Amino acid sequence: MHPLPRRLPDGTVTFRVKAEVGQRYVLEGTQEFPGDWNGLQEITPTERVFTMTDKTSATLPLRFFRLRLLSTP
């Protein structure tokens, strides 16, 4: 498991996340920290540990990520 984000040769960023199965989350990103967070992708995990991929990071030299809980079942 890679605990830190990895940039793939095509510029895509991928990383492993641990979250509660069945709850709704949003992956958010910002280029500045602290900064304004932008929603990148919503997900409801079916597994406790899963891989997130951000293809929009390909043209960015740096991006911070966070996974924010949207709701509970």
N, C-alpha and C positions, 0 to 999 in steps of 0.2 A: 504494500500500500504506500502511495506517495502522499505524505502529509502536506506537502507544499504544492502550489500550482506549478504545472510544467507547460512550457511553450513547445508545441510540436513544430516540425519543419514547415508546415503550411501557415504558421502563425496562430493557430487555434490554441487556446489555453484549456487545459483539462486538470481536474483535481478531484480527490475523493472527499466525500462529505458523510458525516454521521448525523442522523436525524430520526425522529419518531415516525414509524410507519403510519400512514393514513392521515397525517396532519398536513395542512397546506402551507407551503413556504414560497417565498419569492427570493430568487437570487438577485442581489443588487450589486452594482459596481460604481466606482468613482475613480477619477484620475488624480484627484487630490485628496489628501487626508490631513485634517478633516476637510470634508467637502460635501457637495450635494450628491446623494445616492440616487441612482437611476435603476428602475426595475428592468431586469434583463430577461428573466424567465420565471414562470411559475411552475411548481412541481408538487405533486403529492406522492411521496415515496412509497414503493411497495416492498422495499428492503431497507434495513437499518443503515447499512453503509452502501453508498452508490456513487457513481461517477457523474460529475457535472462537466459540461463542455460549453465554452463560450467562444463562438466563432467570430463575434464582433470585436474581439481583442486583437485580431490579426494585424490591424493597422496602428495599434496603440503601443507606445514604448513601455507604458506602465499602467496598471490598473489594480485597485484594491477591491476585494470582494467581501460580501457578508451574506449569510443566509438568514432571513427574517421570517419568523412564524406569522402566518396570516390569520389562521383560525384553528380552533380545536374541534374535533368531531363531537 
